Structures are given as C-alpha cells and as structure tokens.
C-alpha cells in the first residue's frame, strides 16, 4: 500500500510538470500569435440602433467596429469605452488587452505547476515519514 501512494505521487508530479510545460508553450504561442494591440478611447455611437465604436488609431486614421454581442452589456450605457485595437489593421478591436485563451492557458499552467509541487512535496513527506 505504501508503494502505491509513492507511485501516485510520482505520477502526479510528472503529469503536473508535463502539463505545466505543455500549457506554458501553448501560452507563449497564443501570446506571440496575438500580435500587437494598442489602447484607445472609443466613442460609442448609437445612431444606427446597435452600438458602433469609433476611435482614432496611432496613425490618426478613423476606425469603427461593431462590438460582439457579448460586449453589448459593457458598452450599453457608456458614452466612451476603453478598447484595444490591432496595430496595422483597420476596424479591429476588443475590450480586453489580451485574448481569453491566453488567460486560460496561463491559469492552467499555474494549476499544473501547483499540482506538481504539492505532489513532489507530499511524496518527500511520505518518504521521510516512512524512514
């Protein structure tokens, strides 16, 4: 029975470190593929019924975009809203500085690292207690 617990801690340690490494690589890939997004202050235009966000980019060009339906609640009663627009692209924006997939990958990587550390420490505690 004691050997089974040692094996389980060893497996969870390696799974945790492997998951951390895999999700860490995924997070770096998502971050690099995301490109450069710049902050701006957008004016919410409601003349056409649905909200349209209008802003000037770093080059002085006027841009506009319709927010996603999930973002309508965030811009519902506001006259201006902080946005991030894609540098070098026209009429592309979002309300968050980073994509949600990046946050999920980082949280998953941290959780896997925590699993690995807890399993590693627990394995050493069981080993010391058995001696």
N, C-alpha and C positions, 0 to 999 in steps of 0.2 A: 504494500500500500504506500509506503514512504517513497519508493522508487517512482510510483505513478504520479505523485504530486511533483516530484522533481522534473519528470518528463513534461508534465503540463506547463510548469513554469518556464521551462526551456523553450517549448513550442510557442507559448505566448510572447516570450521575449523576442524570438526570431520573427514571428509574424508582425509584432509591433514595429521592430526596426525595419523590416522589409516594407511594410505599409507606409511608414514614415518616409522612407527613401522614394518609394513609388509616387506617393501623393506630393512629396516635395518637388519631384521632377515635373509632375503634372502642373503644379502651381507655377513653376518657373516658365513652363511652356505657355500657359494661359496668360501670364503677365507679359511675356515677350510678344505674343501674337496679338495682344490687345492694342498695341500701338500707343501713340501719344494723344492724350485728351487734355484740353486746356479749359480752365474755368472761365465762366462768363455769367453775366446777369441778363436773363431773358425777360422780355416784356410779354405778358400773357394777353393775347388778342382774342376777344370773344365775339367779334363782329359777325362771323360766318356761322355761329351756332356752337360748333365744337371749338375748344381752345386751340390756338396756334401760338407757339412760342417763337418770338423773333429776337435776334441778337446780332451784334457786330462781332466778327472774329478779330484775331490779332492783326490781320492784313487790312482791316477796315471794311471788309465785304459784309453786306447784309445777308443774313441767313434766316430761315424759318423752317420749323418742323412741327408736325402734329405729334403730341406725346402719345405714348402707348396707352391703351385703355386702362391698364393697371396704374398708370401715373395720373389719371384724371383727378383722383381724390387729393393728390398732393398739390395740384395747381388750381383746385376748384375755386377758392375764394381769395386768391392772391393776385396782386397786380404785377409783381415781379417774382421771379423764382431763380435761385442759383442753379446753373446747369454746367455740364462738361460737354464740350463739342470736340469732334475728332479733327485734329490738326491736319490740314491738307485736303480735307473732304468738305463738301458742301452739304448743308441741310441735314447734318447727322449729329444727334445729341442724345444725352441721357441725364438722369437726375443723380446718379451716383458716380463717384470718381473712379471706381474700379468695378469690373463685372462681378455679378453674384457668384459665378462659377469659381472665381479666384478665392473669394472668402470661404466657400465650401471646401475647396481643396486645402487651404491653409488650416482651417479648423479640423478637418480630417487628419492632416499630417500631425498636428499637435496632439490630437487624441491618440493616434497610433504611437507617438513617441511616449506619451504618458503611460500607455499600456505596457510598452517595452520596459520603461524604467521601473514601474511598480512590480512587474513580473520579475525583473532582474533582482531588485532589492528583496522581494519576498523569497526568491529562490535562495539567496545568500542567508537570509534569516533562518529558513528551514534547514539549510545545510549546517549553520552554526549551532542551531538547537539540537540537531541530531548528534553532534560530536560530543 
